[in-house]
Amino acid sequence: QESDEENIADGKKGKISVDLNLDLEVEITRARIETVSTDSFSILITQSTGDTISTFDYAVDVPETINLPVGDYYVIAQSGNLGAAAFDAPYYWGKSDLISVVAGQTSPAIVQCALANTMVSIKYSDHVEQYFSDYSTRVIAGSDSLYFEKNETRVGYFSGTPIQVRAELSSSK
């Protein structure tokens, strides 16, 4: 049985090196800054036909180079699973351009990840806070919903669209 290094030397295999980037537009609201680490993202390497060749549960475990048979591939990265509506549950996803693995060479695989679910935060105006004794908002996407009470500071994430917003305002005299 030939080793990967022998196959690379005789032209049967090449290598890819994975570079994972995160595309973030940072918006500072209520003095809150989110930081995201790509170390826990899962990585899938697929043939151009869609067949999965290799998976890594954590990007931090991806070796510097990965030996692959000559051919065309994609590298997909994601953070967790896209699930039901939840607070503080961003989902990032990205897919490389088509990578052609050439015998005896190392091809770069650049994966640009971006937020792939919808982020919702609720900020009540000063007038609402001043003139209403109680207020809340329900955000609905399909069969999922989140309830934002008046003092809620967390961000909600939704996989479905369109999104409906229902505000409830109460005042007492």
LINWO-V279971 format. One record per run of one state. SS is the DSSP state (helix for helix, strand for strand, loop for the rest). FROM is the first residue (numbers start at 1). LEN is the number of residues. If there is no record, write none. Layout:
ss=[SS,SS]
from=[FROM,FROM]
len=[LEN,LEN]
This chain:
ss=[loop,helix,loop,strand,loop,strand,loop,strand,loop,helix,loop,strand,loop,strand,loop,helix,loop,strand,loop,strand,loop,strand,loop,strand,loop,strand,loop,strand,loop,strand,loop,helix,loop,strand,loop,strand,loop,strand,loop,strand,loop]
from=[1,4,10,13,24,29,30,32,33,38,41,42,48,52,57,59,62,66,70,71,79,86,88,92,96,99,102,106,116,118,121,126,132,134,142,144,150,156,159,163,171]
len=[3,6,3,11,5,1,2,1,5,3,1,6,4,5,2,3,4,4,1,8,7,2,4,4,3,3,4,10,2,3,5,6,2,8,2,6,6,3,4,8,3]
